[in-house]
Amino acid sequence: MRFIFTKKFRKCYEPLPAEIQETTKEKLRLLVQNPRHPSLRVKKMQGAKGIWDASVTMDYRLTFEMAADKLILRAIGKHDETLKNP
């Protein structure tokens, strides 16, 4: 599986603290290995067809879409900010 990073995701990711960036990398590896891992808390977003969200930490989340062989990473940020604008 490969990742597609949208411009929005890249723009949101760059200013994140270094420890959140590292945790994000770990969570993305875990997402590929086991999308049902409890620490990810993956769920479909209500009102956003085909978009899912996953926990990076208790404060940070990322949103993504799934395709046959890829994950399209849409946004990342603080929980409420990310969910308002997936």
C-alpha positions, -999 to 999 in steps of 0.1 A, spaced: 0 0 0 12 35 -8 4 69 6 -8 99 -14 -3 131 4 -26 159 -6 -14 195 -6 -36 202 24 -21 174 44 14 185 36 5 221 45 -10 210 79 18 185 86 48 208 82 42 231 112 34 203 136 58 197 165 85 172 157 71 147 182 37 148 165 54 143 131 72 112 144 41 98 161 22 104 128 48 83 109 44 55 135 6 56 132 8 55 94 29 24 95 4 9 120 -25 19 98 -10 -1 69 -2 -31 91 -35 -32 111 -61 -5 104 -82 -20 132 -56 -14 158 -74 0 189 -49 29 193 -59 43 159 -96 45 167 -104 45 129 -140 54 120 -160 68 91 -166 105 93 -202 114 95 -214 136 67 -183 131 46 -188 102 22 -158 79 19 -136 98 44 -122 82 75 -104 96 105 -78 81 128 -61 91 160 -25 102 160 -27 111 197 -56 120 219 -53 156 206 -44 150 170 -62 132 142 -57 126 105 -83 121 78 -79 98 48 -97 80 19 -90 44 10 -85 32 -25 -76 -3 -38 -38 0 -32 -34 34 -16 -44 57 13 -51 93 3 -41 115 33 -63 145 34 -57 165 66 -40 164 100 -43 185 131 -59 191 164 -90 169 168 -117 196 164 -99 215 136 -94 183 115 -130 171 119 -145 205 109 -126 205 76 -117 170 65 
